[in-house]
Amino acid sequence: MESGMTPCQSCGMPVEAGPYCQYCVDEHGNLQAFEERLARMAQWMRRSTPGLSQAEAETRALDSMATMPAWRGHPGLVARRTT
């Protein structure tokens, strides 16, 4: 990561300022809702890994989100991972 950059607290991408990257916020700069962020992360995983099923993409997205400060312990994450 470049000097002066910090990881996005939602997805881990490098950001210059603020806690979240441009992909994890809405048009007002607020963190996207949990379900929206999960869907977008799973969609990105399917694009970057051809042949990945939707279920596996969601599992991988949930695993990734569980390591991020913005989502660690989030009720939506805990509920999805225990079902």
Order of alpha helices (4+ residues) and beta strands (2+ residues): beta-beta-alpha-alpha-alpha
